[in-house]
Amino acid sequence: MKSIITVIWDTWLKPGAEEEGLRLTRQVWSDMRMFDGYISHQIFIDQDAAGHLVAVAHWQRREDADRVRAIYQDSATIRQLAPLLARPRERWITCEDEIPAI
């Protein structure tokens, strides 16, 4: 059985852009619900570093996550979010470690 893919996005916002950056990040993930292959997401707000967000999203397949990224990267929401970033967002594609049955 193939594992669900987990995509982790690491976002650092410029000082003063935290509120708008969080609003836009929420919009991005709200929009993801309309795409095939999307399962769920969570957004984590770093309590020790203002403007640091981590989004963890689950997709049925890597191809789904990659396809949606290609489609969505030029969206109005991403164009609004980009100038608020302190540095480019980082993305990791992961899957859960499956321990074989003993």
Number of C-alpha atoms within 10 A of each C-alpha: 3 8 14 16 22 22 20 19 16 17 21 21 24 15 12 11 18 18 12 14 24 19 12 18 20 15 13 17 18 12 12 20 13 9 13 14 20 19 16 15 17 13 16 11 15 11 9 7 9 15 22 20 22 19 18 18 20 21 22 17 18 19 12 15 22 14 13 16 12 10 9 15 11 10 12 10 15 15 11 13 19 15 14 20 19 15 13 13 14 11 14 11 14 14 16 9 7 8 6 5 4 3
